[in-house]
Amino acid sequence: KLQTLSFSSDRKFEQFLVRCEDLDLASRLLIDAGFAVGPTGPTDRASSVSKGEGAWRVESGPKLEDLQAVCSSPHLFRLEAEVSGRKIYVQVCSRLESGALVEASSAGELLKEAESITLAKTSTSSDSSDSSAHWTRLAERCTVVLELCDNPEKLVGYWLFASSGLFALILSPRSCAAARYEGPVGQAAQLELHSLSHAILGQVERPGLLKVLRSAWSEAESQPGVF
């Protein structure tokens, strides 16, 4: 029996057939050679309970007014919207791993029975939405939902605006094996995501003027910018 194995390096995405009994060995050899490796199956499925339309913050996380805390401590902000029968969410978040703050933003589509499909992510690890956490509602609804259409870079992108002026934006490779693989992923996988993906939490100051509150991969001491 054969299995399709996908691997990528330097933005090139390739596939080949390998015997099932050789799949693990082939994966590890490619990872050691610096490739990101994964299957050709669909995006990750995970358990995720809908918080409801609008914008949310984990109650124990930093408040938007404390910009330094948002940049330097673990946080989780989530926007949800329903459009054309689809429930889309974008999470801009970070978490502690081995004492270090790591980027963990994601976006996806909520399905029935508390299941979701991850469509974009900035980390090779699983989504970090804690269903048992207490949430604070920051906005009653989302007013604008934008989805990135076909593009040469094959990126997936979602941009949600809440009624309070808060917005969340995420971009991630559509074909990046690292975004879909839960097996033995090497350092090249995270480096690939770091170079090709991005996530922003921001606030609309006035029409045409958007302030960045949190930007993925930014240093903790960096100041919010305007674009």
Summary of the structure (lengths in Angstrom):
residues: 227
radius of gyration: 18.0
end to end distance: 52.6
largest distance: 58.8
contacts: 714
relative contact order: 0.19
helix: 14%
strand: 48%
